[in-house]
Amino acid sequence: MPNAENWQGDVLRDLRGGAQPPAQGQPGLPQQQPAAGPAGQAPAPGAPAPAHGHPQAHQVPGAGPQAAGPQAAPAYGYPQQDPGPGAAAAAPAGHRGGPPPQGQPYPEAQPQQPQAAYAAAGHGQRTRTPDSKPAVDRQLSGTGRKPRHGEPFSARALRAVRRTVSSSAAREVAEATRAAELLQQPVTTGRQIAVTSIRGGAGKSTVAALLGTTYAHYRQDPVLFVEADPALGSLPIRLGAESLRWTTGDVADIVEPQMSLLDITGYLVQLRDNAWLLPGSQGQIGAMLDTRAYERAMVALRRYFGVAVVDCETLPAEVARVALSASQARVLATPATLDGVSSTFAVLQWMKGLPPHMLASTAVVITEQAPHSGVDLADAVRTLEAAGPSVHVLPYDRHLADGGRIRTELLAHSTRQTASRLAADVFQLSQKRH
């Protein structure tokens, strides 16, 4: 990570393989297992290391001559897996970083099974490791249709013709270059960006997914998605997570500030482009997240990631208000409807009574969820901008409207442009001193 202080030094040490494993039996930390060979010995010099971005595979007992060789070092971002009886580890072949082959989901981080996770420091009461559950019930996995492109073929063909006979291509390249320069600016401390709305169905999880995906694409430091909405949030589905285990509430009681990045990622879901997800629930009704648990989790996690995008509960929930006040930038999502714009305008008027930096570092996103919205978008933008924040319009996109995993290659051209502009604007707001 560029221009590192504090958390960036930990990341660099982990990348060099210099992170020290936690002491055995320390509460709340995944226990690192020794490499193959006598207890306490390091792996033999020249031992092959597994590919970056892949967990170390369990060895099958009786694997033949390979079992006698030295055990490979654990891959970056994963606690070392417990080897089976009489087994030695074999690293799977893979490539370093980059997206998976087309049509295949990105491999999910496989955290080590901690022998004991402590409910809270000092209590000494052990809780079992939660079982991994699918993000989408297997009975419903076949109900989704083939993903559609965000815009019809005719619209794409017409745009291609216009680009060949006009100078719009040069302007688009210049705009994309400016956005990339803003998005790649170094940070000295992790940036927290909170996304919320005044009501459900406004598209806040979609906006959060687009923001974080854009940051992960342009930036080289790790990006974290935090789901602070345990009430059946859709962020894991939007990001393509296959299974969920540890939640924000669980990690709040386990993760401690002195843990290394290698330990932390064992409790997260790995996504593409060096991004990670901490879900809010396992799809269960009644899951709870209080403000103290949220604060503990964010204090422990924020120093490891350059940008953390928080998908909050709807306002005026308490966790959402805490997340808004603790973040460096805020995004309010509102549907392109009269009641949605009216409610968001009321929230902006309420924010004028808060410290000035709250409204100055806020952006509003009007999401079109139908081909033809029921409001005059230009008039709505002028009205909301008069209250203080910057306002962006996320146009209707057939791919986003389907509600499944977001595949960036299927997004409409206008959607990708809006996402880049929004991400650059919000990141710039998070950098300013208000």
C-alpha positions in Angstrom: 0.0 0.0 0.0 1.4 3.4 -0.9 2.4 6.0 1.8 2.0 3.6 4.6 1.6 4.4 8.3 0.3 2.1 11.0 -1.9 -0.6 9.2 0.1 -0.4 5.9 3.2 -1.6 7.7 1.3 -4.7 8.8 0.3 -5.4 5.2 3.8 -5.0 4.0 5.1 -7.3 6.7 2.5 -9.9 5.7 3.4 -9.6 2.0 7.0 -10.3 2.9 6.0 -13.3 5.0 7.2 -11.6 8.1 4.0 -11.6 10.2 4.5 -13.5 13.4 1.9 -16.0 14.4 0.0 -15.4 17.6 0.8 -17.3 20.7 -0.8 -20.6 21.2 -3.9 -20.5 23.2 -4.4 -16.8 23.0 -8.1 -16.0 23.1 -9.9 -15.3 19.9 -7.1 -15.9 17.5 -7.0 -18.7 15.0 -4.3 -21.2 16.0 -1.5 -21.5 13.5 -0.3 -25.1 12.9 3.4 -25.9 12.5 4.7 -26.9 9.1 5.6 -30.5 8.3 8.5 -31.8 10.3 9.5 -31.8 14.0 7.6 -29.4 16.2 8.9 -25.9 16.3 11.0 -26.2 13.1 10.4 -23.9 10.2 9.8 -25.4 6.7 13.0 -26.5 4.9 14.7 -24.0 2.7 13.4 -24.1 -0.9 10.0 -25.4 0.1 7.4 -24.4 -2.6 4.9 -21.7 -1.6 1.3 -22.0 -2.7 -0.1 -19.5 -5.2 -1.2 -16.1 -3.9 -4.9 -15.9 -3.3 -5.5 -19.6 -2.8 -5.9 -21.4 0.6 -3.6 -24.3 1.3 -5.2 -27.6 0.5 -5.7 -30.4 3.0 -3.5 -33.4 2.2 -5.0 -36.8 1.8 -3.5 -39.5 4.1 -1.3 -41.8 2.2 -0.6 -39.4 -0.6 2.5 -41.3 -1.7 6.1 -40.0 -2.0 5.0 -36.3 -1.8 4.1 -36.8 1.8 7.8 -37.0 2.7 8.6 -33.6 1.2 8.6 -30.3 3.2 5.3 -28.6 3.8 4.5 -25.5 1.7 4.2 -22.1 3.4 0.6 -20.8 3.8 -0.6 -18.5 1.1 -0.9 -14.7 1.8 -4.2 -13.9 3.4 -5.0 -17.3 5.0 -4.3 -18.9 8.3 -2.5 -22.3 7.8 -4.9 -25.2 7.5 -4.8 -28.2 9.9 -3.2 -31.1 8.1 -4.9 -34.5 8.3 -3.4 -37.4 10.1 -0.1 -38.5 8.5 -0.6 -35.9 5.7 1.6 -33.2 4.3 0.3 -30.1 2.5 0.3 -29.7 -1.2 -0.3 -26.3 -2.7 -2.9 -26.1 -5.5 -1.8 -24.6 -8.8 -3.1 -21.2 -9.6 -2.4 -17.7 -10.7 -1.5 -14.7 -8.6 -4.5 -12.5 -8.2 -6.8 -11.5 -11.1 -10.3 -12.5 -11.8 -11.3 -16.2 -12.2 -12.2 -17.7 -15.5 -15.4 -16.5 -17.1 -18.5 -18.1 -15.7 -16.8 -19.4 -12.6 -17.3 -17.8 -9.1 -14.3 -16.4 -7.4 -12.9 -18.9 -4.9 -14.0 -18.0 -1.4 -11.5 -17.7 1.4 -11.4 -20.8 3.5 -10.7 -19.8 7.0 -9.0 -22.1 9.4 -11.3 -23.8 11.8 -10.3 -22.3 15.2 -10.5 -24.8 18.0 -12.1 -22.2 20.2 -13.5 -18.7 19.6 -14.1 -16.7 22.8 -17.4 -14.9 23.3 -15.7 -11.9 24.9 -12.3 -11.1 26.3 -12.0 -12.1 30.0 -15.0 -14.4 30.1 -13.3 -17.6 29.1 -16.6 -19.0 27.6 -16.0 -20.9 24.4 -18.3 -20.8 21.5 -18.2 -23.3 18.6 -17.2 -22.3 15.1 -20.4 -21.5 13.1 -21.2 -23.7 10.3 -20.8 -22.4 6.8 -24.2 -21.7 5.1 -24.9 -20.9 1.4 -25.7 -17.3 0.6 -28.6 -18.5 -1.6 -30.6 -21.5 -0.5 -29.8 -24.5 -2.7 -33.5 -25.0 -3.5 -33.5 -21.5 -5.1 -30.1 -21.6 -6.8 -31.7 -22.7 -10.1 -34.4 -20.1 -10.2 -32.3 -17.3 -11.5 -32.3 -16.8 -15.3 -29.3 -16.2 -17.4 -27.9 -12.7 -16.6 -28.9 -10.0 -19.1 -26.7 -7.2 -20.4 -27.5 -3.9 -18.9 -28.6 -2.3 -22.2 -30.1 -3.8 -25.4 -27.9 -4.7 -28.3 -29.4 -2.0 -30.5 -28.3 0.7 -27.9 -24.8 -0.7 -27.8 -24.6 -0.8 -31.6 -25.8 2.8 -31.9 -23.3 4.0 -29.4 -20.5 2.3 -31.2 -21.4 4.0 -34.4 -21.6 7.4 -32.8 -18.2 6.9 -31.2 -16.6 6.3 -34.7 -18.0 9.5 -36.2 -17.6 11.9 -33.2 -15.1 13.0 -30.7 -16.9 11.4 -27.7 -14.4 8.6 -27.5 -11.6 11.0 -26.7 -13.7 12.7 -24.0 -14.6 9.4 -22.4 -11.0 8.4 -22.3 -10.0 11.7 -20.7 -12.8 11.4 -18.1 -11.9 7.8 -17.3 -8.3 8.8 -16.8 -9.2 11.6 -14.4 -11.4 9.3 -12.4 -8.6 6.7 -12.2 -6.1 9.2 -10.9 -8.5 10.2 -8.2 -9.3 6.7 -7.2 -5.7 5.7 -7.0 -4.6 8.4 -4.6 -2.7 7.0 -1.6 -4.1 7.1 1.9 -2.4 7.3 5.2 -5.3 5.8 7.2 -8.1 3.6 6.1 -11.2 5.4 4.6 -14.6 4.4 5.8 -17.5 5.1 3.5 -21.1 4.5 4.8 -24.0 3.8 2.4 -27.5 4.1 3.7 -31.1 5.2 2.7 -34.3 6.3 4.3 -36.2 3.2 3.4 -35.7 -0.3 2.0 -35.7 -1.0 -1.7 -33.8 2.2 -2.5 -30.8 0.4 -3.9 -28.3 1.0 -1.1 -26.7 -2.5 -1.3 -26.4 -2.1 -5.1 -24.7 1.2 -4.7 -22.4 -0.2 -2.0 -21.5 -3.1 -4.2 -20.7 -0.8 -7.2 -18.6 1.5 -5.0 -16.5 -1.2 -3.4 -16.1 -3.0 -6.7 -14.8 0.2 -8.4 -12.3 0.8 -5.5 -11.1 -2.8 -5.6 -10.6 -2.5 -9.4 -8.5 0.7 -9.3 -6.7 0.4 -6.0 -3.9 -1.9 -5.0 -4.5 -1.9 -1.3 -7.2 -4.3 0.2 -10.8 -3.2 0.1 -13.3 -4.4 2.7 -17.1 -4.7 2.4 -18.9 -4.6 5.7 -22.6 -5.5 5.9 -23.9 -3.6 8.9 -27.5 -4.6 8.0 -28.2 -8.0 9.5 -31.9 -8.0 8.4 -31.5 -10.3 5.4 -29.3 -7.9 3.5 -28.5 -8.6 -0.2 -24.9 -7.4 -0.3 -23.4 -11.0 -0.3 -25.6 -12.0 -3.2 -24.7 -8.8 -5.1 -21.0 -9.6 -4.6 -21.4 -13.2 -5.6 -20.4 -14.8 -2.3 -21.3 -18.5 -2.3 -21.2 -19.3 1.4 -21.1 -17.3 4.7 -19.7 -18.3 8.1 -18.5 -15.5 10.3 -20.6 -12.4 10.7 -20.0 -8.8 11.9 -21.3 -9.7 15.3 -19.1 -12.8 15.6 -15.9 -11.0 14.5 -16.6 -8.2 17.0 -16.0 -10.7 19.8 -13.0 -12.4 18.3 -10.8 -10.0 16.4 -8.3 -7.9 18.4 -6.2 -5.0 17.2 -2.9 -6.9 17.6 -3.9 -9.6 15.1 -2.1 -9.7 11.7 -3.8 -9.5 8.3 -3.2 -13.2 7.9 -5.3 -13.9 11.0 -8.0 -11.4 10.0 -8.7 -12.7 6.5 -9.4 -16.2 8.0 -12.7 -14.8 9.2 -13.6 -13.0 5.9 -15.0 -14.0 2.5 -12.6 -13.4 -0.3 -13.8 -11.7 -3.4 -12.1 -10.8 -6.6 -9.6 -7.9 -7.0 -8.2 -8.1 -3.5 -11.5 -7.4 -1.9 -13.0 -9.0 1.2 -16.5 -9.3 2.7 -17.7 -9.4 6.3 -21.4 -10.4 6.1 -24.0 -9.1 8.6 -25.8 -12.5 8.9 -26.2 -15.9 7.5 -29.5 -15.2 6.0 -31.4 -15.8 9.2 -34.3 -13.8 10.4 -33.8 -12.1 13.8 -30.0 -11.6 13.5 -29.0 -8.6 15.6 -26.1 -6.2 15.5 -25.7 -3.6 18.2 -23.6 -0.4 18.1 -20.9 -1.7 20.5 -20.3 -4.8 18.4 -20.1 -2.6 15.2 -17.7 -0.2 16.8 -15.5 -3.0 18.1 -15.4 -4.7 14.7 -14.6 -1.5 12.8 -11.9 -0.4 15.2 -10.2 -3.7 14.9 -10.5 -4.0 11.1 -10.1 -0.6 9.6 -6.3 -0.3 9.8 -5.8 -3.3 7.5 -7.8 -1.9 4.5 -7.3 1.1 2.4 -11.1 1.6 1.9 -14.0 0.0 3.8 -17.5 0.3 2.3 -20.2 -0.1 4.9 -23.7 -1.2 3.8 -25.7 0.2 6.7 -29.3 -0.3 8.0 -31.9 2.2 6.8 -32.2 5.4 8.8 -33.0 6.2 11.5 -31.6 2.9 12.9 -29.0 3.4 15.6 -26.2 1.4 13.9 -26.7 3.4 10.7 -26.4 6.7 12.7 -23.2 5.5 14.4 -21.8 4.4 11.0 -22.6 7.7 9.4 -20.9 9.7 12.2 -17.8 7.4 12.2 -17.2 7.5 8.5 -15.2 9.9 6.4 -17.8 10.0 3.6 -21.5 9.1 3.4 -23.8 8.1 0.5 -27.6 8.3 0.7 -29.4 6.2 -1.9 -32.9 7.2 -2.9 -35.3 5.8 -5.5 -36.3 8.0 -8.4 -39.8 8.4 -7.0 -41.5 11.4 -5.5 -41.7 10.0 -2.0 -38.1 8.8 -2.2 -36.8 12.2 -3.2 -39.0 13.9 -0.7 -37.8 11.7 2.2 -34.2 12.2 1.3 -34.7 16.0 1.1 -36.1 15.8 4.7 -33.0 13.8 5.8 -30.7 16.5 4.3 -32.6 19.2 6.2 -32.1 17.2 9.4 -28.4 16.8 8.7 -28.0 20.6 8.6 -28.4 20.5 12.4 -25.4 18.2 12.7 -21.7 19.2 12.6 -21.0 20.9 9.2 -18.6 18.2 8.0 -21.4 15.6 8.0 -23.3 17.2 5.2 -20.2 18.5 3.4 -18.9 14.9 3.0 -22.2 13.5 1.8 -23.3 12.4 -1.7 -26.8 11.4 -2.9 -27.5 8.8 -5.5 -30.9 8.7 -7.2 -31.4 5.2 -8.5 -33.7 4.6 -11.5 -35.3 1.2 -11.0 -37.6 1.4 -14.0 -37.0 2.5 -17.7 -39.0 5.6 -17.1 -39.0 7.3 -13.7 -41.9 9.1 -12.2 -40.1 12.3 -11.4 -38.3 15.0 -13.3 -34.7 13.9 -12.7 -33.2 17.3 -13.6 -35.5 19.1 -11.2 -34.9 16.5 -8.4 -31.1 16.9 -8.8 -31.3 20.7 -8.5 -33.5 20.5 -5.4 -31.3 18.1 -3.6 -28.1 19.9 -4.6 -29.5 23.1 -3.1 -29.5 21.3 0.3 -25.7 20.9 0.1 -24.6 17.5 -1.1 -23.4 16.4 -4.6 -26.0 14.4 -6.4 -25.6 11.6 -9.0 -28.2 9.7 -11.0 -27.7 5.9 -11.5 -29.6 5.1 -14.7 -31.8 2.1 -15.2 -29.8 -1.0 -15.9 -31.4 -4.3 -16.9 -28.6 -6.3 -15.3 -28.9 -4.5 -12.0 -32.6 -4.8 -12.1 -32.4 -8.6 -12.1 -31.1 -8.5 -8.6 -28.4 -11.2 -8.7 -24.6 -11.1 -8.7 -23.2 -8.0 -10.3 -21.0 -8.9 -13.3 -19.2 -5.7 -14.3 -18.8 -6.8 -17.9 -22.6 -6.9 -18.3 -23.2 -3.4 -16.9 -24.5 -0.8 -19.3 -21.9 1.8 -20.4 -23.7 4.6 -18.6 -23.8 2.6 -15.4 -20.0 2.0 -15.4 -19.4 5.7 -16.1 -21.7 6.7 -13.2 -20.1 4.2 -10.8 -16.6 5.6 -11.6 -17.7 9.2 -11.2 -19.5 8.4 -8.0 -16.6 6.4 -6.5 -14.1 9.2 -7.4 -16.4 11.9 -5.9 -17.0 10.0 -2.7 -13.3 9.1 -2.3 -12.4 12.7 -2.8 -14.9 13.7 -0.1 -13.4 11.2 2.3 -9.9 12.8 1.8 -11.0 16.4 2.5 -10.6 18.0 5.9 -14.0 19.6 6.5 
